[in-house]
Amino acid sequence: MGKQVLKLEDFLNKFAENEEKKVKITHIDVPNYGLIEFVRPREGVILDFLNEISRGVEVTQDKSSSVDENNIKQVKESTKADLKILLEAAQKFVYLCCPMLQAKEVRDKFKSITPYEIPTAVFGYNQTQDLANELSDIFDGTATRKKVEEEIKN
């Protein structure tokens, strides 16, 4: 028995159902600040962040390889990260996800820097990077998948 062709109404219902499953707003307990609200950005913003992260990390394989005692080929890889690209991507992503950082009152306190630099000025380099990674996991569903997998294991 073959699958039925999806009708427009069913397609729209599925789309609405999938949209409902997406995390729209999250609250993260930020050290030294407390619970801060973050809002899911447009899909293009998430894609831009992921693209910049991949652009900021270069993985290369060593041309020489060896075979270990189990006759398994060992290939050496090295990773080189452009921290400036990674940080700029994180700053922009955190800024665009946090309405509080975009508030006029906050921007007025940081007139000497660009809006995208505000997260680092407020949270510091490491915390900004951590927040960006956590938000990416939450908004692209990675955190949900991990939670479901953990529930299944238990």
Secondary structure, DSSP 8 states (H G I E B T S, - for coil): -------HHHHHHHHHHHHHHS--EEEEEETTTEEEEEE---HHHHHHHHHHHHHHEEEEEEEEEEE-TTS-EEEEEEEEE-HHHHHHHHHHHHHHH-HHHHSHHHHHHTTTS-GGGHHHHHH-HHHHHHHHHHHHHHHTTHHHHHHHHHHHH-
